Amino acid sequence: MIVHGKILGRKRAREGLKMPKRSASSSPKTERVHVISRKDGWAVKKEGNTKASKLFDKKEAAVEGARKLSKGHDIIVHKKDGSIQKWERPEKKA
Amino acid sequence: MSSSEEDFSRNVFINCPFDPEYVPLLRSLLFTVIFVGYNPRIASERFDSGEARISKICDLIKCSRYSIHDISRIQSSRRGEYYRLNMPLELGIDIGCRLASKGILQSKTCLILEKDKYRYQKALSDLSNSDIKSHNNDPETLVFQVRNWFTELGLRNVPSATKIWERFNEFMADFFEARERDGYQDRDLEFMPVPEYMDFVKEWITENIRQVK
């Protein structure tokens, strides 16, 4: 039996399928900002734009960059496999 | 071209693992094939306990001009786990179908995917002279490899792999949001049948991409 090194365990793989908890309201699709994995880092891309706005080495920096770009709209932070890690929605003003 | 020939030239037989670890790769693979305008055919597309699985697989192979075989599970991942033989078996049937047939089936073309570039040569040395592509268990790399394979076959006017990967991410956002709105729970997504997922992909691409592309 050949055994090779670590791969994703079942539990961790399942985590990628879980739906993030978030509030009910959402921005129009064209206003949403995505943080997307790229081979060379993390891209911040506003939906509907043809190109990513900026590339970052670190994911945390990309999320910060997305917050500056979003101007009060939804930020969707993706995992490396494209699924959703976090969905940030702006607080609704009363 | 008759409708059956047209179907044949658009069908892509998908031969891959169905374990939970592979789900992220399978999702990006199916999305990419549908995005570039082809029709994935996969053993889990229909479930009939009365149908012999091998017969179903042979039917899918015969009705598909293209095949994508992911043999990345030829090594077991932990002690005591068996390595998977289904994928190499189905790859063999597909190649045999092409070599032993006459007519349209001789035009069959396949892509072999592996985790690493050269690992398969130790387990499947008969394929040593074949070109394969590796994805390193990374969905983004898989999108690149599959998209580029179609363009190497002559497909043109298809968006870049980067664009398809970005679109896949946008699809995932809409997919999760819509399923949550429809009352889907984590386990509904975890065990979502492949045909249901493919229907969501097709619907999303029709609504969001075709008019933009």
HADDOCK unambig.tbl for C-alpha pairs under 7 A between the chains (distance, minus, plus):
assign (segid A and resid 2 and name CA) (segid B and resid 75 and name CA) 6.22 0.50 0.50
assign (segid A and resid 2 and name CA) (segid B and resid 76 and name CA) 6.21 0.50 0.50
assign (segid A and resid 3 and name CA) (segid B and resid 75 and name CA) 6.81 0.50 0.50
assign (segid A and resid 3 and name CA) (segid B and resid 76 and name CA) 5.62 0.50 0.50
assign (segid A and resid 3 and name CA) (segid B and resid 77 and name CA) 5.67 0.50 0.50
assign (segid A and resid 3 and name CA) (segid B and resid 78 and name CA) 5.43 0.50 0.50
assign (segid A and resid 3 and name CA) (segid B and resid 79 and name CA) 5.90 0.50 0.50
assign (segid A and resid 4 and name CA) (segid B and resid 77 and name CA) 5.75 0.50 0.50
assign (segid A and resid 4 and name CA) (segid B and resid 78 and name CA) 6.94 0.50 0.50
assign (segid A and resid 7 and name CA) (segid B and resid 77 and name CA) 6.78 0.50 0.50
assign (segid A and resid 8 and name CA) (segid B and resid 21 and name CA) 6.62 0.50 0.50
assign (segid A and resid 10 and name CA) (segid B and resid 20 and name CA) 6.37 0.50 0.50
assign (segid A and resid 10 and name CA) (segid B and resid 21 and name CA) 6.16 0.50 0.50
assign (segid A and resid 13 and name CA) (segid B and resid 20 and name CA) 6.45 0.50 0.50
assign (segid A and resid 13 and name CA) (segid B and resid 21 and name CA) 5.27 0.50 0.50
assign (segid A and resid 14 and name CA) (segid B and resid 20 and name CA) 6.85 0.50 0.50
assign (segid A and resid 17 and name CA) (segid B and resid 186 and name CA) 6.87 0.50 0.50
assign (segid A and resid 17 and name CA) (segid B and resid 189 and name CA) 6.71 0.50 0.50
assign (segid A and resid 17 and name CA) (segid B and resid 190 and name CA) 6.14 0.50 0.50
assign (segid A and resid 18 and name CA) (segid B and resid 186 and name CA) 5.24 0.50 0.50
assign (segid A and resid 19 and name CA) (segid B and resid 176 and name CA) 6.48 0.50 0.50
assign (segid A and resid 19 and name CA) (segid B and resid 186 and name CA) 6.29 0.50 0.50
assign (segid A and resid 81 and name CA) (segid B and resid 24 and name CA) 6.00 0.50 0.50
assign (segid A and resid 81 and name CA) (segid B and resid 139 and name CA) 5.63 0.50 0.50
assign (segid A and resid 82 and name CA) (segid B and resid 169 and name CA) 4.98 0.50 0.50
assign (segid A and resid 82 and name CA) (segid B and resid 172 and name CA) 6.67 0.50 0.50
assign (segid A and resid 83 and name CA) (segid B and resid 172 and name CA) 5.92 0.50 0.50
assign (segid A and resid 84 and name CA) (segid B and resid 173 and name CA) 6.65 0.50 0.50
